[in-house]
Amino acid sequence: MLTLTAATAGKTCYLGPAGSWTHQACLELFGPSDLAPMSQEELLSAYQSGNIDRACLPVTTSLVGATPYLDPILDLPNVRIVAEYPKMLGYSLLVRHGARLEDIREVFGHPVALDEVKPWLDHRLPQVRRTAVASGGAAAQAVANSEALDRASIGPRIGAAIYGLGSLVAGIEEGPHNVTRWWVLGRDMPRPTENDKTSLLATVSDADFASLLASFAGARVQILTIYERPAKTGLDSHRYLIEVAGHAQTDSLAGLLRKRPDIRVLGSYPRRY
């Protein structure tokens, strides 16, 4: 289990249903106690209203970049990222007990999961129908809710334990391996360590973007990644998630933020990759 520098007591809610990779991430971060699945709308609303202590959602992947959950997080008027958690995903073929490989006629999986296991499916199950669903948990749930033995799901092995399924084949990923990164949203900013990352949000026009980048260079703040997101105000303005090395309370970054009050701090937390 990964130990976070922020306080970890209290309820943690994750993007459900149970049996998803986000569920698996929370188990590895916090253990099984005080975890609860929620829909995206429920999760963000509960976090914003203060009804839960932490929320966990996947925000970026090595295959598709920003996930559909990133923009709703950036839309929150108050957010505090207290941890990140990157993990390379490995997939199992989950079935109802008694099903054999030759019985399978339909496979459920998240679109990214189906991409990763495509070479294996093309080789071992070329004729099966491939059905995209919202998550690995939803895929396992679909198989568990079917009385037939001709359905299988692609996802983490945790889905087998939760939905009473069996893992027919493990480690079937053969495509471009997907590293997914989750954010843990909490309340209090962790203290600086010797290896931190800070997530920042800036909305600027195209004409001012070069000046924004120059301010980081002038402050000697190392930019790690930049994700361009729509500002939703016009074509000549964009919202940028800028992630930098260091903590918001350290001298160089703190000095930059004093000079650029238009840059919003989303969180500083220990860097995991």
N, C-alpha and C positions, 0 to 999 in steps of 0.2 A: 504494500500500500504506500502511495506517495504521501508524504507529510507536507502540508501546506504551512506557510509561515503565518497566514491569517488564522484567527480563531476558527475552529471547525465545529463547535457545538451548535446544535440546532438543526432545523429541518432543511433538507436539500431537495429541490424538485428538478426534474430533468425532462427533456423532450421525450414523451412517450410514443407508443406504448412500451410496457416492460419487454425486455428481451432485445432491445436495440443496442447499437454500439454506444449510444450516449448513456444508457443504463450500465453497460459494461464499464465505461469510463468512470462513472460515479462510484461503482463498486470498488474500483482500483484506487480511487482518490479517497473515499470516505468510509468504505466498508458498507455492510448491508443495512445498518440502522438508520432510521429517519430519512429514507429515500421514498419519493413518491413521483409517479409519472403524471404529466399534464400535457394537454395540447399546447401548441405554440401560443395561442391567444390567452389561455388560462395562465400559462407560465409567466409571460411578460407582464400581464396584469397583476398577478400575485406578487411578483417582484417589485413592481413599481409602487404598489400600494403598501408594501412593507409587511405583507402577510407571510412571507417566507424569508428565510435567512440567506439562501443561496439559490441560484438558478444556473443550470448547465446546458449549454447549447453548442453544436458544432458551427464554426464560423468560417473556416477555410479548409481546403483540401489541396493536395499536390496535383490532382487531376483536373479539377474544374475551377480552382481559385476560390472566389467568394461563394459561400453557400446561400440559399434563399433566406437564411435566418440572420445574416449579418445586418442587412439594412433595417429590419425591425428593431434590432438592438441599438443601432445608431440613432434611430428615431426617438428613443426614450429620452425624456428631458433630464433625468438623473440616472446615471449608471456608474458602477464602480467595478472594474475588472480586477479580481484579486488573484487569479491564477490562470495559466494556460496549461493545456495537456495535449501534447501531440502523440499519436499512436499509429503505427503501421497496421492496417487491418488485414486479418486473415480470415478466410471464409470456410464454412462447413456446409455440406449438403444435409439438411435436416428433413426427416420423413416421419410418418406415423410408424409405430412399431409393426413389423411384419412386412413392410414395403421393401422391395428389391430394386436394384438399379434399373433392371429391364422393365419394371412396372411404371416408371415415371413418364408422364405425358405432359406435365406442366410444371414450370419452375417459377417461383415468386422471388423477387429480390428488388432492392433499391437499384435505380438505374446505374449508379456507379459500381455497385456490386456485380451487376450483370455484365458490365464492361470488363471488369477484372477477371471474371471467370469465363469469359467468352471462349478463349482458346480451349479450355477444358471441356466446356459444353459442346463446342464444335466437334471435338474429338470423341467424347464419350456419349453424349446425348444430342446428336445433331438434329433430331426430328422433334424435340420437345418444344412446346410453346413457352415463350419467355414473357412473363407478365411483370411489369414494373409496379411497385408499391412504394409507400412513403418511407419505409424504414425496414431494417432487419426484423424488428419486433413485429411489425405489421405482416411481414412475410411469414414468419413462424406462426402467427395467429391464424392466418388464412389456411395454412396446412392443418393446424389443430382443429379448426372448425369444420373441416371436411371429413366425411366418413369414408371417403375413397382412399385407396392406397397409391393413387397415381399422381399425387401432388408432392412437391418438395419445395423447400425454401433455401435461400442463400443468406447466410448471416453468421453472427457470432454463436459459439456453442452454448452460451447462456440461454438462448432461446429454447434449446432442447430441455433443459431443466425446468424452465418456467412453464412450458406448454406441454410437457409430457411427450416429447418427440425423441427420436434417436438420431445420432450423428452417423449417417451412412458413409460419408467420405469427408475427411478433414484436409485442410490445406490445399484447396482446389484453385486458389488464385494463381493465374499464370500471366495475367495481363500487366499493364503498367501499374506497379504497386502504389496503392493509395495511402498516403499519410494524411490523416484527418487531425485537425487541431480544434479543441474545444476551449471555450472561455468559461470560467466560473465567475459569475457575477455575485458580488457580496456587498459589504457595507464599508468596511474599514480598509484603507490602503496598507498593504504590508510594508514593514520597515525595509530600508535599503539593505541589500546584500552585496556581495562582490560581483554578482552577475545578474543584472536586472534588465527588464524590457519595459518600455513605456508605450502605450497606445494613445495616439493623439488624433483629434478630428479637426479638420480645417475646411471651411467652405470659402473658395476664392474664385474669381473670374479667371478666364484663360489668360488675360493680360497680366494678372498678378501672380500667376503660378511660378514664374521664374524667380520673382522676388521672394516668394515663400521658401523655395528651395535654397536660395542664397542665404537666407537667415539661418538655416541649419548649418550650412557650410561655415558661415562666419562665426558661429558659436562653437564650432568643432564638435557638433553632435552627429554621431554616426546614424544615418538612416539605414534600417534593415530591410523594410518592405514598404511599398506604397500601393494601396488599392484605390482606384478611382471608382466612385459611386455617384449616381445621379443626384444632383442637388434639388431636382424637382421644381426649379424656379425658372429655368430657361436653358437654352443650348450652350450659352457662353459662360456658364458657371457650373462648378463641380464640387463635390464633397470628397475629401481625401482622408482615408484612414492611413495615417503615417505611423509606422512603428519604428522606434529608435532604441539604440542601446543606452542603458543607464536608467536611473531613477529620477522621478520628477523633483525630488528633494535634493539632488546633487547639484553642485555649483554650476556646471556648464549648462545643463538642461533647465535648471531653475532660473538662470539668468536669461535664457532665451524666452522662457514663458513670461517673464516679467516684461520683456520688450514686445512680446506678441500676445496680448490678452485675447486676441481673436482665436487663438489655438486652444481647443478644449482638451483637457486631460481626461481620458477615459479610465486610466488605471496604470499603476506601476506594480510590477510583480516579478518574482523570480523567473528568469529566462530558462526554458526547458529545451531549446534547440538552437 
